[in-house]
Amino acid sequence: MSFDHMLIRQAKPPRAVRETAVSAKGKPTRAEELRRQLSDEIVRGALAPGSSLDETELAQRFNVSRTPVREALRQLTASGLIESRPHRGAVVAQPSIERLSGMFEAMAELEALCAGLAAERMSPVQRHALEAIHEELRVLSYDGNPERFHEVNERFHNAIYQGSQNDYIAEITLATRVRVQPFRRAQFRNLGRLAKSQAEHDRVVVAIMRGDRNGAATAMRDHIVLVRDEYEHYAVSL
């Protein structure tokens, strides 16, 4: 599968990507913390499909106002983890195998496109920043902390989106990643996954540094396919 070549204009990274990169370095918002907590409980099965998610009850449980709860539920709806039903409010859903497969398929192609363009267009400063993040992940891969690895992993992929030098492609790639994010995050709990992910990233980085568009795209596509496989392995083990 491949995308047709698209006309590209030079531009600074889209606001959404810049803000995500910044938030990944700092403290997450309360809505983001709630989204992560609830998505973990859903993916692990602690919140079963069909379970009701009442805003007032969640606000009381986490000792927050309903505003961050409402935002967290909106984000989870975008991921397909919950759905709104008439007279029932938000309830836990579970994307079908076909739906989840389609999401990962789109993610693989979009990230491959970004990586290929980044190989051709990244500035020296951006390349240096990507190498620094890659090195940070290398160190974290030995620590066995999937939460911290996930946070820096977000910065790694953001850097590649920015390096594509295309606002529109970066925006739709990020939007797709938001939908798939709970499943990508869950697979980091698999034994040995951090080291494997680091090795997959290494192939992407090497290709980008060489300016190898096809090699970078292929390495990134293979990486996302393996992420999907790792999530399936994680889901089966629950």
Backbone bond lengths (Angstrom), bond angles and torsions (degrees), N, CA, C in turn:
res aa  C-N    CA-C-N  psi(-1)  N-CA   C-N-CA  omega(-1)  CA-C   N-CA-C  phi
1 M - - - 1.457 - - 1.520 108.93 -
2 S 1.328 117.81 143.19 1.456 121.33 179.01 1.506 109.45 -153.24
3 F 1.326 115.88 158.12 1.440 121.81 175.83 1.528 108.81 -97.39
4 D 1.350 117.15 144.01 1.447 120.31 173.35 1.515 108.88 -63.16
5 H 1.310 115.51 149.03 1.461 119.54 178.51 1.521 109.22 -62.29
6 M 1.340 116.71 134.66 1.453 121.52 -178.00 1.519 110.20 -111.77
7 L 1.359 116.43 148.03 1.448 120.98 176.63 1.517 108.79 -69.55
8 I 1.299 116.70 131.07 1.453 121.66 -173.67 1.525 110.26 -118.06
9 R 1.319 117.82 140.52 1.450 120.97 172.45 1.519 108.59 -120.08
10 Q 1.332 115.84 147.28 1.444 120.12 179.30 1.526 108.77 -71.69
11 A 1.328 117.19 132.06 1.452 120.65 -179.97 1.509 109.39 -160.11
12 K 1.316 116.39 157.83 1.450 119.34 176.37 1.522 108.48 -73.79
13 P 1.361 118.18 159.49 1.461 121.05 -176.34 1.511 111.25 -58.14
14 P 1.355 116.99 145.79 1.453 119.84 178.35 1.510 110.91 -62.37
15 R 1.330 115.25 153.31 1.448 121.20 -177.26 1.512 112.44 -56.58
16 A 1.340 116.50 -40.63 1.471 119.80 -177.42 1.514 111.42 -59.52
17 V 1.355 116.35 -41.89 1.456 120.28 -179.35 1.517 110.26 -68.91
18 R 1.344 117.42 -42.03 1.453 120.69 -179.77 1.517 110.90 -62.41
19 E 1.336 116.32 -43.18 1.456 119.49 -178.07 1.519 111.58 -67.08
20 T 1.351 116.78 -36.89 1.458 119.79 178.63 1.515 110.75 -65.34
21 A 1.334 115.57 -41.24 1.453 119.50 179.72 1.516 111.16 -62.49
22 V 1.323 116.91 -41.25 1.451 120.96 -179.76 1.519 110.82 -67.61
23 S 1.343 117.02 -45.25 1.454 119.95 -177.74 1.519 111.72 -65.39
24 A 1.352 116.40 -29.08 1.461 119.57 178.86 1.520 110.62 -66.87
25 K 1.348 117.99 -27.04 1.464 121.50 -179.68 1.527 111.18 -83.91
26 G 1.327 116.36 -29.37 1.454 120.86 -177.22 1.507 112.21 -101.87
27 K 1.332 114.41 -161.39 1.455 119.89 -178.21 1.522 110.23 -79.54
28 P 1.343 117.79 131.24 1.471 119.96 178.63 1.519 110.88 -63.66
29 T 1.311 116.55 153.03 1.458 120.28 175.40 1.521 109.28 -68.85
30 R 1.318 116.06 163.62 1.471 119.44 179.60 1.526 110.16 -63.70
31 A 1.329 116.37 -37.18 1.462 119.59 178.39 1.526 110.39 -63.23
32 E 1.332 116.56 -39.28 1.469 120.04 178.90 1.523 110.76 -66.12
33 E 1.319 116.97 -40.85 1.466 120.00 178.00 1.528 111.10 -62.05
34 L 1.328 115.66 -42.12 1.460 119.91 178.28 1.517 111.10 -64.83
35 R 1.331 115.91 -42.61 1.472 119.76 179.39 1.521 110.51 -59.81
36 R 1.324 116.46 -43.99 1.464 119.96 -179.67 1.521 110.87 -63.78
37 Q 1.327 116.72 -44.90 1.459 120.83 -179.10 1.522 111.02 -61.32
38 L 1.325 116.32 -48.26 1.459 120.29 -177.74 1.528 111.42 -68.56
39 S 1.341 116.58 -39.42 1.466 118.58 -179.92 1.521 110.66 -64.99
40 D 1.343 116.90 -37.44 1.464 120.59 176.50 1.523 110.49 -61.16
41 E 1.328 116.10 -45.61 1.462 120.27 -178.15 1.530 111.32 -65.16
42 I 1.328 116.25 -35.16 1.468 119.81 179.05 1.521 110.65 -71.55
43 V 1.341 116.61 -48.42 1.465 120.42 -177.60 1.524 110.97 -64.49
44 R 1.352 117.28 -35.04 1.474 121.23 179.55 1.525 112.41 -78.30
45 G 1.331 116.75 -13.17 1.449 119.46 -179.81 1.514 114.05 92.17
46 A 1.340 117.76 1.91 1.462 120.33 178.12 1.528 110.58 -65.84
47 L 1.320 116.30 -31.09 1.463 121.90 171.57 1.524 106.88 -109.11
48 A 1.297 116.48 108.71 1.462 121.29 -173.77 1.530 111.57 -76.61
49 P 1.338 116.88 154.37 1.467 120.26 175.24 1.526 110.78 -54.27
50 G 1.333 115.92 134.49 1.449 120.85 -179.28 1.523 113.90 94.49
51 S 1.346 116.39 -11.06 1.465 119.78 179.11 1.524 110.03 -65.19
52 S 1.316 116.09 138.11 1.456 121.35 179.54 1.520 110.57 -78.97
53 L 1.331 116.13 141.96 1.467 122.22 178.17 1.531 107.52 -121.65
54 D 1.306 115.62 91.12 1.456 121.47 -177.23 1.530 109.70 -85.56
55 E 1.319 116.54 129.47 1.462 121.15 -176.87 1.520 111.88 -58.98
56 T 1.327 117.18 -45.61 1.463 121.20 -177.71 1.523 110.96 -63.68
57 E 1.326 116.64 -44.12 1.464 120.36 -179.49 1.527 111.02 -64.99
58 L 1.339 116.73 -41.09 1.459 120.14 179.07 1.526 110.93 -66.41
59 A 1.317 117.21 -39.51 1.461 120.89 178.45 1.526 110.51 -61.35
60 Q 1.331 116.12 -40.54 1.461 120.42 178.36 1.526 110.93 -68.81
61 R 1.303 115.80 -41.35 1.472 120.16 -178.95 1.521 111.73 -61.17
62 F 1.331 116.84 -43.67 1.465 120.79 -177.07 1.522 113.20 -96.76
63 N 1.321 116.12 2.65 1.462 121.51 177.08 1.535 111.80 57.28
64 V 1.323 115.49 50.81 1.462 121.88 178.68 1.524 108.30 -135.79
65 S 1.321 115.47 171.80 1.459 119.58 174.60 1.528 108.90 -76.65
66 R 1.312 116.29 173.20 1.459 119.73 -179.46 1.525 112.32 -75.82
67 T 1.336 118.10 -15.59 1.471 120.55 -177.19 1.528 112.73 -62.60
68 P 1.352 120.31 -53.36 1.470 118.69 177.22 1.523 112.96 -65.29
69 V 1.331 116.78 -30.17 1.465 120.00 177.32 1.514 109.61 -64.17
70 R 1.317 116.15 -45.76 1.465 120.94 -179.89 1.529 111.13 -61.34
71 E 1.340 116.96 -40.48 1.467 120.80 179.27 1.526 110.82 -68.25
72 A 1.329 116.58 -40.42 1.467 120.17 178.54 1.526 110.51 -62.47
73 L 1.321 117.05 -42.12 1.463 121.12 179.41 1.527 110.82 -65.77
74 R 1.335 116.36 -35.96 1.471 119.74 177.21 1.524 110.40 -63.23
75 Q 1.327 116.64 -42.56 1.458 120.57 179.28 1.533 111.28 -65.85
76 L 1.311 116.27 -39.07 1.461 120.36 179.31 1.526 111.34 -68.54
77 T 1.314 116.48 -32.18 1.463 119.81 174.88 1.520 110.11 -64.09
78 A 1.336 116.23 -41.41 1.463 120.51 178.62 1.519 111.39 -62.94
79 S 1.335 116.66 -30.54 1.469 120.67 178.56 1.521 112.59 -80.08
80 G 1.332 116.40 -10.49 1.460 119.66 -178.35 1.511 113.28 82.72
81 L 1.350 116.64 8.61 1.461 119.39 -179.12 1.519 112.63 -82.42
82 I 1.319 116.98 -24.56 1.459 119.77 175.23 1.527 108.33 -133.57
83 E 1.308 115.88 163.73 1.455 120.87 177.81 1.530 109.06 -143.38
84 S 1.312 115.56 154.79 1.462 120.57 178.90 1.523 109.37 -98.30
85 R 1.316 115.84 133.37 1.465 120.91 179.45 1.523 109.66 -125.01
86 P 1.313 117.52 142.80 1.472 120.92 179.62 1.527 111.34 -55.06
87 H 1.323 115.74 130.12 1.464 123.53 175.82 1.527 113.89 68.66
88 R 1.351 117.59 3.02 1.464 120.21 180.00 1.520 111.93 -121.18
89 G 1.310 116.96 -12.53 1.457 119.88 -177.38 1.515 111.08 70.67
90 A 1.331 116.89 -149.72 1.463 121.75 -178.95 1.524 110.60 -81.94
91 V 1.312 115.66 134.67 1.465 121.65 175.88 1.519 109.10 -132.84
92 V 1.320 115.38 154.00 1.457 120.65 179.55 1.519 110.09 -69.01
93 A 1.311 115.68 129.76 1.464 121.76 175.79 1.520 108.18 -116.07
94 Q 1.293 116.29 -177.84 1.461 121.81 173.45 1.517 107.00 -150.89
95 P 1.324 117.32 117.85 1.467 118.63 179.97 1.524 110.27 -55.93
96 S 1.312 115.85 141.88 1.459 119.24 176.27 1.524 108.91 -65.60
97 I 1.316 116.12 162.28 1.462 120.50 178.12 1.519 110.11 -57.51
98 E 1.333 115.89 -39.99 1.465 120.37 -179.36 1.521 111.13 -65.56
99 R 1.342 116.43 -42.49 1.455 120.89 179.73 1.516 111.35 -64.09
100 L 1.327 116.69 -46.67 1.457 120.63 -178.80 1.525 110.96 -65.23
101 S 1.329 115.78 -38.85 1.458 119.79 177.98 1.523 110.72 -62.55
102 G 1.334 115.54 -40.82 1.455 119.41 178.63 1.515 112.37 -65.21
103 M 1.331 117.08 -37.77 1.458 121.29 178.31 1.524 110.69 -63.57
104 F 1.322 116.90 -44.92 1.460 120.33 179.47 1.535 111.19 -67.88
105 E 1.315 116.74 -35.96 1.463 120.03 178.65 1.529 110.29 -62.05
106 A 1.328 116.52 -45.77 1.464 120.94 177.30 1.521 110.98 -63.53
107 M 1.334 116.30 -41.72 1.454 121.30 179.55 1.524 111.24 -60.22
108 A 1.326 116.46 -43.43 1.461 120.83 -179.11 1.525 111.43 -62.00
109 E 1.324 116.80 -43.07 1.462 119.94 -178.32 1.529 112.05 -70.45
110 L 1.330 116.30 -40.21 1.459 119.52 -179.97 1.526 111.42 -67.31
111 E 1.320 116.76 -43.88 1.462 119.16 179.32 1.535 111.04 -67.38
112 A 1.318 116.87 -35.21 1.460 120.06 176.66 1.522 110.55 -63.33
113 L 1.310 116.50 -40.85 1.464 121.02 178.50 1.526 110.31 -62.46
114 C 1.332 116.91 -45.51 1.462 120.75 178.44 1.529 111.53 -60.78
115 A 1.325 116.23 -44.64 1.465 119.70 -178.51 1.523 111.27 -64.29
116 G 1.333 116.63 -41.63 1.457 119.75 179.24 1.519 112.08 -62.66
117 L 1.323 116.68 -44.55 1.461 120.78 178.62 1.526 111.03 -66.47
118 A 1.346 116.50 -38.40 1.458 120.14 179.23 1.528 111.24 -62.27
119 A 1.322 116.53 -35.82 1.464 119.92 178.80 1.521 111.24 -59.99
120 E 1.317 116.57 -33.12 1.463 121.28 -179.15 1.523 113.30 -88.93
121 R 1.335 117.42 -28.26 1.466 119.71 -165.56 1.513 116.66 -118.07
122 M 1.311 118.41 -12.73 1.458 119.27 -177.78 1.522 110.92 -58.66
123 S 1.330 116.00 136.87 1.461 120.85 175.74 1.528 108.99 -76.91
124 P 1.332 117.86 163.02 1.471 119.93 176.92 1.529 112.49 -56.13
125 V 1.322 116.55 -39.01 1.470 120.13 179.31 1.522 110.34 -64.00
126 Q 1.321 117.44 -43.02 1.466 121.22 179.74 1.524 111.17 -65.98
127 R 1.313 116.61 -38.50 1.473 120.26 178.34 1.528 110.49 -63.35
128 H 1.313 115.10 -42.63 1.470 119.58 179.24 1.529 110.16 -63.02
129 A 1.336 116.92 -41.87 1.465 121.09 179.84 1.529 110.46 -64.03
130 L 1.336 117.15 -40.50 1.465 120.70 179.03 1.523 110.58 -63.53
131 E 1.319 117.27 -42.38 1.466 120.71 178.84 1.527 110.78 -63.16
132 A 1.340 116.80 -37.50 1.465 120.38 179.87 1.534 110.66 -65.64
133 I 1.329 116.86 -42.66 1.469 120.38 178.37 1.526 110.08 -65.62
134 H 1.328 115.88 -40.30 1.463 120.82 179.14 1.525 110.64 -60.92
135 E 1.321 116.74 -39.63 1.459 120.90 178.19 1.522 110.90 -67.82
136 E 1.334 116.60 -38.19 1.462 120.61 177.10 1.525 110.59 -61.82
137 L 1.330 116.64 -40.52 1.461 120.50 177.61 1.530 111.41 -67.08
138 R 1.327 116.11 -34.31 1.470 119.53 178.79 1.522 110.04 -60.52
139 V 1.325 116.35 -44.54 1.462 120.92 178.64 1.529 110.38 -64.51
140 L 1.322 116.26 -43.96 1.467 120.59 -178.72 1.527 112.52 -66.39
141 S 1.321 116.73 -27.00 1.464 119.68 -178.68 1.528 111.69 -63.63
142 Y 1.346 116.33 -20.72 1.466 120.57 178.15 1.529 112.36 -90.08
143 D 1.327 116.31 -14.89 1.463 120.04 -174.73 1.522 113.69 -82.30
144 G 1.336 116.51 -21.55 1.463 119.38 179.86 1.506 114.13 70.03
145 N 1.339 117.05 31.18 1.464 121.68 178.99 1.522 108.69 -112.44
146 P 1.347 118.04 92.62 1.467 120.09 -175.87 1.517 113.93 -63.68
147 E 1.336 117.97 -29.42 1.459 120.38 -179.74 1.527 110.68 -66.18
148 R 1.313 116.69 -49.83 1.461 120.53 -179.91 1.527 110.52 -66.41
149 F 1.327 116.86 -39.01 1.460 120.46 178.71 1.522 109.96 -61.12
150 H 1.328 116.28 -41.83 1.469 120.37 179.28 1.520 111.20 -60.74
151 E 1.324 117.51 -42.66 1.461 120.75 -178.63 1.532 111.40 -62.16
152 V 1.325 116.87 -45.33 1.461 119.63 -179.62 1.532 110.57 -72.89
153 N 1.325 116.10 -30.85 1.462 120.62 176.39 1.532 110.87 -60.65
154 E 1.340 116.79 -35.85 1.458 120.60 176.27 1.532 110.19 -60.59
155 R 1.319 116.55 -42.82 1.460 120.88 178.60 1.528 111.35 -64.47
156 F 1.320 116.10 -36.94 1.469 120.56 179.25 1.524 110.54 -60.68
157 H 1.311 116.55 -49.60 1.460 119.86 -178.97 1.528 111.28 -69.74
158 N 1.332 117.56 -36.33 1.461 120.16 176.51 1.528 111.20 -59.29
159 A 1.334 115.69 -40.67 1.459 120.12 -178.95 1.528 110.96 -61.46
160 I 1.319 116.09 -36.17 1.464 119.96 179.09 1.521 110.54 -73.02
161 Y 1.337 117.17 -38.88 1.466 119.37 176.02 1.525 109.84 -59.29
162 Q 1.326 116.13 -45.60 1.457 120.41 179.28 1.531 111.06 -61.58
163 G 1.323 115.03 -39.19 1.465 119.96 -178.41 1.509 113.89 -66.50
164 S 1.338 117.43 -17.09 1.466 119.79 177.91 1.521 111.43 -68.56
165 Q 1.344 116.88 -19.08 1.465 123.27 179.71 1.535 112.00 57.55
166 N 1.319 115.59 35.19 1.466 119.85 178.07 1.524 108.55 -137.96
167 D 1.326 115.83 110.32 1.462 121.29 -177.24 1.520 112.57 -55.26
168 Y 1.311 115.52 -50.32 1.465 119.98 -171.04 1.523 111.41 -66.06
169 I 1.324 116.79 -46.54 1.463 119.99 179.91 1.527 110.64 -62.27
170 A 1.335 116.70 -41.85 1.462 120.46 178.56 1.523 111.51 -61.51
171 E 1.329 117.04 -40.80 1.460 121.19 -178.31 1.527 112.23 -66.19
172 I 1.330 117.11 -45.14 1.460 118.07 -178.06 1.532 111.31 -73.79
173 T 1.327 116.46 -28.03 1.470 119.28 175.69 1.517 109.90 -67.89
174 L 1.319 116.99 -44.34 1.456 120.72 178.21 1.523 111.28 -63.33
175 A 1.323 117.33 -42.43 1.462 121.27 179.63 1.530 110.97 -60.84
176 T 1.325 116.52 -39.24 1.463 120.46 178.41 1.520 110.54 -68.95
177 R 1.334 115.87 -39.40 1.462 119.03 179.88 1.524 111.66 -63.48
178 V 1.328 117.33 -36.23 1.467 120.66 178.24 1.531 110.05 -57.93
179 R 1.326 116.59 -39.08 1.465 120.51 -179.91 1.531 112.21 -69.12
180 V 1.325 115.73 -34.83 1.461 120.11 -175.66 1.530 112.05 -92.33
181 Q 1.322 116.70 -12.86 1.457 121.65 -170.41 1.530 115.77 -51.60
182 P 1.342 120.50 -45.05 1.474 118.46 -179.19 1.526 112.79 -58.15
183 F 1.312 117.01 -34.75 1.462 121.26 -177.92 1.534 110.32 -78.22
184 R 1.338 116.25 -36.49 1.459 119.68 175.71 1.517 110.33 -64.73
185 R 1.309 116.33 -39.61 1.454 121.12 -178.52 1.522 111.31 -68.64
186 A 1.331 117.33 -39.41 1.462 121.10 -177.51 1.525 112.20 -62.25
187 Q 1.342 117.16 -36.33 1.467 119.36 -174.36 1.528 113.10 -68.63
188 F 1.324 118.01 -14.70 1.464 120.23 177.36 1.527 111.80 -68.18
189 R 1.345 116.96 -12.97 1.465 119.66 179.40 1.536 112.25 -79.62
190 N 1.307 117.17 -12.10 1.463 119.65 178.70 1.524 110.12 -64.57
191 L 1.316 116.18 141.42 1.458 121.81 179.99 1.523 110.49 -59.05
192 G 1.321 116.07 125.76 1.462 121.22 177.27 1.517 114.93 79.92
193 R 1.333 117.11 2.28 1.463 119.80 -174.93 1.521 113.08 -67.21
194 L 1.340 118.22 -35.93 1.459 120.01 -177.72 1.532 111.28 -61.11
195 A 1.310 116.35 -43.32 1.463 120.18 179.79 1.532 110.77 -66.61
196 K 1.327 116.35 -38.93 1.462 119.73 178.53 1.524 111.15 -64.83
197 S 1.333 115.89 -43.25 1.458 120.17 179.86 1.520 110.30 -62.11
198 Q 1.334 116.14 -40.40 1.457 120.04 178.62 1.525 111.45 -61.65
199 A 1.320 117.16 -41.05 1.464 121.25 178.87 1.527 111.01 -65.52
200 E 1.333 116.39 -37.74 1.468 120.49 177.66 1.526 110.50 -66.74
201 H 1.337 116.18 -41.72 1.462 120.51 176.25 1.525 110.88 -60.43
202 D 1.317 116.10 -38.72 1.466 120.25 -177.13 1.521 111.38 -59.14
203 R 1.321 116.99 -39.72 1.465 120.25 178.58 1.531 110.97 -66.03
204 V 1.326 115.98 -35.86 1.461 119.90 177.46 1.521 110.30 -66.39
205 V 1.328 116.56 -47.74 1.460 121.31 -177.15 1.524 111.43 -63.35
206 V 1.312 116.76 -43.99 1.470 120.11 179.52 1.527 110.81 -58.27
207 A 1.319 116.86 -44.36 1.462 120.87 -179.86 1.526 111.26 -65.47
208 I 1.326 116.85 -40.81 1.469 119.98 178.76 1.516 110.45 -63.86
209 M 1.319 117.67 -44.20 1.464 121.08 -179.17 1.523 111.69 -64.32
210 R 1.304 116.67 -27.97 1.475 120.67 178.03 1.525 112.22 -83.11
211 G 1.330 116.15 -9.37 1.459 119.31 -176.30 1.512 112.30 74.29
212 D 1.326 115.87 24.66 1.469 122.15 -176.94 1.529 109.44 -91.73
213 R 1.324 116.67 94.54 1.457 120.49 -175.81 1.523 112.14 -61.70
214 N 1.313 117.47 -49.93 1.468 120.24 -178.19 1.524 111.60 -64.48
215 G 1.331 115.47 -40.61 1.456 119.34 179.93 1.522 112.24 -65.29
216 A 1.330 116.83 -40.56 1.466 120.92 179.39 1.524 110.39 -66.14
217 A 1.329 116.40 -42.87 1.463 120.39 -179.79 1.530 110.82 -63.35
218 T 1.320 116.36 -44.13 1.464 120.62 -179.52 1.523 111.02 -64.92
219 A 1.344 116.58 -43.69 1.464 120.42 -179.55 1.525 111.36 -63.17
220 M 1.335 116.42 -40.04 1.458 119.45 -179.81 1.529 111.33 -70.73
221 R 1.320 116.28 -41.27 1.468 119.31 178.28 1.535 110.17 -60.83
222 D 1.316 116.51 -45.05 1.464 120.59 178.44 1.530 110.99 -60.87
223 H 1.326 115.93 -38.22 1.467 120.88 179.28 1.523 111.17 -61.40
224 I 1.321 117.90 -47.65 1.463 120.43 -177.87 1.526 111.08 -68.38
225 V 1.323 117.30 -35.09 1.466 120.08 175.93 1.529 109.92 -61.62
226 L 1.323 116.22 -40.63 1.463 119.82 178.58 1.524 111.37 -69.01
227 V 1.334 117.27 -33.91 1.465 120.72 174.54 1.518 109.86 -59.92
228 R 1.331 116.18 -44.36 1.466 120.48 177.74 1.528 110.64 -60.42
229 D 1.329 116.63 -45.58 1.460 120.48 -179.65 1.527 111.07 -62.78
230 E 1.325 116.08 -39.83 1.462 120.23 179.65 1.519 110.73 -65.72
231 Y 1.344 117.22 -38.42 1.463 118.74 177.85 1.526 110.23 -64.89
232 E 1.321 117.41 -42.32 1.461 120.23 178.43 1.517 111.49 -59.63
233 H 1.339 115.59 -39.28 1.477 120.66 176.97 1.524 109.99 -64.33
234 Y 1.327 116.65 -42.11 1.464 121.38 178.73 1.528 110.73 -62.86
235 A 1.340 116.62 -44.55 1.457 121.00 -177.34 1.530 110.95 -63.56
236 V 1.310 116.80 -39.35 1.468 121.44 179.91 1.526 111.05 -65.40
237 S 1.343 116.24 -33.27 1.458 120.49 -176.02 1.522 113.45 -77.86
238 L 1.347 118.14 -10.90 1.462 120.61 -178.43 1.526 111.99 -67.39
